[in-house]
Amino acid sequence: MTDLPRRDGAAEPLSRRSFSRRNFGRLTVLGLAAGAGSVALGSSAVAAGANGREHYDRARRLAGEDPVLLALVNALTPGFPFPRPPAPAPLKIFDNLAMLSVGWVSAMAVLTDDGIVLIDALTSPAEAESVLVPGLREVGADPGTIRYIVVTHGHEDHFGGAQYLADRYGARVLMSPADWDLVGRTSPAHAPTRDLEIADGQRLTVGGTTIRLHHTPGHTPGTVSPIIPLRAGRERHTAMLWGGTNPPTTVTELRTYLASIHSFRARMRQANVDVELSNHPNDHGLQRLEELRSRPDGANPFVLGRTRAQRYMAVMDSMLRGRLADAEGGDDGGDAAGDSRSYGASVQGCC
């Protein structure tokens, strides 16, 4: 596991410069309405095939009344409609992490002492220009200091703005080799020029911050999930971001996805992960964003704690076992192809 080089080939230097929190002024709440991307907590959401029902039921028992875990259960349920909530204003959710979102897909900006590491880049150059650039300024960060763009997987809603930022600011774009290949085969719009490849377990160090990048294939052949150190005043936390949630439909790909859950869960345990993040609204994340915006001095709702973070992965494991049981038994819980279409909404190859 090695650190990535700087553009000029030298090691990334440590700088004393830091980003300060901007005064957000009067805090408001988006008010995510029921039915506009929120989770119906009391509903009988799992419309499962008989083969997978035991696993789906176990996932719901594990989730209990936890809104974050119930949101994950619903997101992984066959036929669940992809949420399309309104876009929230950008917000620092930790001292060194900001969320920049268009509602249905989000990017995370890791703010270090020597520049920004952007996790994903939204859907297009237009969103990079109109959402990411002004959003970074709004949270008190300089978009001109973007060093790297880590693309979690090779779908356009995650890399669409990457080339724009690379051209404008000289940022380097990182993706796993398998998903660079995927992008090369599919030739989607706004595809970035092939740049840096992410090795499994790669350390990306900028300033005094080291992000670990782990291969978690399943959603795509080369999905990457980061583990990110965070600060909140004197507190220190460690976050994970699962790189691609929407399950595949073939037995082989589902087994790969399950293996990735197991390996990443072990890495989370080793890193003492206590914060969960997502690049889509499948984890009650936008609701938590507004909770934090309205009560900035309260407990940070993104901090789940280590036990709850592990339970999040246990819920995911059970839901994927259910999907696999349905696929192996020839019962797709209705329509395996339809599952992918409904969760992906109208966006081809997303999520």
Secondary structure, 3 states (H helix, E strand, C coil): CCECCCCCCCCCCCCCCCCCCCCCCCCCCCCCCCCCCCCCCCCCCCCCCCCCHHHHHHHHHHHCCCHHHHHHHHHCCCCCCCCCCCCCCCEEEECCEEEEECCCCEEEEEEECCEEEEECCCCCHHHHHHHHHHHHHHCCCCHHHEEEEECCCCCHHHHCCHHHHHHHHCCEEEECHHHHHHHHHHCCCCCCCCCEECCCCEEEEECCEEEEEEECCCCCCCCEEEEEEEEECCEEEEEEECCCCCCCCCHHHHHHHHHHHHHHHHHHHHHCCCEEECCCCCCCHHHHHHHHHHCCCCCCCCECCHHHHHHHHHHHHHHHHHHHHHHHCCCCCCCHHHHHHHHCCCCCCCC
